[in-house]
């Protein structure tokens, strides 16, 4: 019985996560892209600060 409850919780978490990600696409995609671009450009920024 305990294993069944554990499986149900995992299934519920997976379904809810999928629903949140599906409906949050319009908000989460720009945030993710901004984070990736900030990570990429931090090296360029540091180099420009060191150059002068």
HUHU-V852792 format. One record per residue. N is the residue number from 0. RES is the residue in three letters. SS is DSSP state (~ for helix, > for strand, _ for the rest). D_LAST is the distance of its C-alpha to the last C-alpha in whole Angstrom. Layout:
n->{N:N}
res->{RES:RES}
ss->{SS:SS}
d_last->{D_LAST:D_LAST}
//
This chain:
n->{0:1:2:3:4:5:6:7:8:9:10:11:12:13:14:15:16:17:18:19:20:21:22:23:24:25:26:27:28:29:30:31:32:33:34:35:36:37:38:39:40:41:42:43:44:45:46:47:48:49:50:51}
res->{UNK:UNK:UNK:UNK:UNK:UNK:UNK:UNK:UNK:UNK:UNK:UNK:UNK:UNK:UNK:UNK:UNK:UNK:UNK:UNK:UNK:UNK:UNK:UNK:UNK:UNK:UNK:UNK:UNK:UNK:UNK:UNK:UNK:UNK:UNK:UNK:UNK:UNK:UNK:UNK:UNK:UNK:UNK:UNK:UNK:UNK:UNK:UNK:UNK:UNK:UNK:UNK}
ss->{_:~:~:~:~:~:~:~:~:~:~:~:~:~:~:~:~:~:~:~:~:~:~:_:~:~:~:~:~:~:~:~:~:~:~:~:~:~:~:~:~:~:~:~:~:~:~:~:~:~:~:_}
d_last->{66:63:62:62:61:58:58:58:55:53:54:54:50:50:51:49:46:47:48:45:42:45:45:41:40:39:37:35:34:31:30:30:28:26:26:25:22:21:21:20:17:16:14:12:11:10:9:6:5:5:4:0}
//
